[in-house]
Amino acid sequence: MIPVTVVQPKKLSGVWSAARAAKGGFKFLAGGTDLVINARHGKNARRVWIDISRLKELKGITEGRGKIRIGAAETVAAVCSSPAVRKWLPALAQACRHFASPPLRNMATLGGNCANASPSADAACALCAEQAAAVISRAGKIRRVAAESLFLGPKHTALRPDDLILAFEFPRRAHRGVFAKLGARESFAISKVSAAVAAELRNGVVCSLSIRLGAVGPKIVRPESAEKLLLGLRPGAAAIADAARLCAVAVSPIDDVRSTAAYRRDMARVISKRALEAVLLKTSYSYCVINTTKATGLHFSHETHEIHEK
């Protein structure tokens, strides 16, 4: 690992002074769970790291004016333990609850998980399903973009080096949400396949639906044909099975050390079906499905969550 200088501004305004002094040769440091590992392997070799982990402007989880705002430097642990997130952003809460391990959840940040742009990033998959907007600052000028538009490919985003994610904003809406993942273990495992689903139903009819799939393409996959199939329907088992097959068609997985492309494609169908059933067919609760490979096959564990509807 090359020697680095860590600069820790006390205020957000100091970030831009440090960035100008580094003349482009810097990286933002929050939790560091990806940055440090990459640097040890000779990647992202920048001489200056600007530590933003303690900036108050990047902290906090607040409700107001019809939206939820989560600071980009909030840890994954803080997100999953927030009553507001559990109430209004169920898919995100579940994804963060089953993110990596407890020590990593206490270090990793929501902004870092998004900026790292791994196709298997659990929190990023749920962010997209929950319709997050990223609040981004560049030299003090702020803009808002759909978080999903930031992802271009593996470890590649639309962010410029001097773009800093300040927060994520979500519409505060009554809806159901589920996050599901398949891994070698229930915890401490990178997803082989993941799915995040968020939906609004009125009188049993689907009036909005977001489906996102992770670890099955170069970036998070949105199977729009599956969403369109179920919109406006009072869904049943047959329609959900058809939508799950469309989810499998939409993905483009690869063979790697964790799984094969063929297995991932089939499991994308299975996990999508389970997640859609949980969101669209259950009347009193939704649950998170964590799928773990065992000698006996697939094991499904469930967690109950209250549904908030209009």
SULGI-V576658 format. One record per backbone hydrogen bond with DSSP energy under -1.0 kcal/mol. NH is the residue of the N-H (numbers start at 1). CO is the residue of the C=O. If there is no record, write none. Layout:
NH	CO
NH	CO
//
This chain:
5	47
7	49
15	12
17	13
18	14
19	15
20	16
21	17
22	18
24	19
25	22
26	24
27	48
29	50
36	32
38	34
39	35
40	36
41	37
42	39
43	38
46	44
48	25
49	5
50	27
51	7
52	29
55	52
58	55
59	56
62	69
64	67
67	64
68	170
69	62
70	168
71	60
72	166
73	58
74	71
76	108
77	105
79	75
80	76
81	77
86	82
87	83
88	84
89	85
93	89
94	90
95	91
96	92
97	93
98	94
99	96
105	101
106	102
107	104
108	104
110	74
111	72
113	109
114	110
115	111
116	112
121	118
125	121
126	122
127	123
128	124
129	125
130	126
131	128
132	127
133	169
134	145
135	167
136	143
137	164
138	141
141	138
143	136
145	134
147	132
149	146
150	147
151	148
152	156
153	156
155	117
156	153
158	150
163	160
164	137
166	135
167	135
168	70
169	133
170	68
172	66
173	171
176	199
178	197
180	195
181	289
182	193
183	291
188	100
192	182
193	182
194	214
195	180
196	212
197	178
198	210
199	176
200	208
202	205
205	202
206	233
207	200
208	200
210	198
212	196
213	221
214	194
215	119
221	213
224	222
227	223
228	224
229	225
230	226
231	227
232	206
233	230
240	236
241	237
242	238
243	239
244	240
245	241
246	242
247	243
248	244
249	245
250	246
252	216
256	259
264	260
265	261
266	262
267	263
268	264
269	265
270	266
271	267
272	268
273	269
274	270
275	271
276	272
277	273
278	274
279	275
280	276
281	277
286	305
290	301
291	181
292	299
293	183
294	297
297	294
299	292
301	290
305	286
//
